[in-house]
Amino acid sequence: MGELTGKVALVTGGSRGIGAAIARRLAERGAAVALTYVRAQQEARAVAERIEADGGRAVVVRADLTRPDAAARAVEQTVAQLGGLDILVNNAGFLAYGPLEEVTAEDLDRVLAVDVRSVFLAAQAAARHMGEGGRIISIGSCFNGRVPGANFVLQATAKTALTGMTRALARELGPRGITATVVDPGPIDTDMNPADGDSADFQRSLTALGHYGRAEDVAAAVAFLAGPGGRYVTGTALAVDGGYTA
């Protein structure tokens, strides 16, 4: 039996990349996992089927987190289908970048809706179901600690907001034995940011280790925070960035 046996986890944006790796890792540790998707239903079901083939339990939930009611509905569906909620992983994010003068109000609204508002609303809904040992883990970005150049004002704004929110959540929920943390990945090899992409050499040059990380590296950090090892870690951010912010 794994250290998360008997726990229920919800991973937003779990159909691919980092989210899929997190869902699989938590399931490997014994958790029943719900994972959300917006359009990639086939990919989400493939992740769930792989978990089930390995002896785990998984369900998929469609959730368009640009909609104000989607985050809470995803939480309630998880509770209804899996019987509770112990671990919330706010992984879903919307990538937007460009020169300041070209960023639109619609771009800003979408980024904040997915990367900030949905995290707050999911945490709010999850807190109603969590007890002692509950975990709220949000996936931020290395831009929380270092912005390497122009064109990233939206990403930096949204991901930095997670740190302040997480500190407040830690204080709010700490008396109930619920922790709140952020994991800040650096350059991670995914389809959204491939290690052979146009900016890959530049991104590698900013790290201390000189190479991209893998989605599994982020998943390992999340699994640690979700498990017994994370019981005394709250209100802080853990960098998984190869020394990007060193």
Secondary structure by P-SEA (a helix, b strand, c coil): ccccccbbbbbccccccaaaaaaaaaaaaccbbbbbbccaaaaaaaaaaaaaaacccbbbbbbcccccaaaaaaaaaaaaacccccbbbccbbbbbbcccccccaaaaaaaaacccaaaaaaaaaaaaccccbbbbbbbbccccccccccccaaaaaaaaaaaaaaaaaaaacccccbbbbbbbbcccccccccccccaaaaaaaaccccccccaaaaaaaaaaaacccccccccccccccccccc
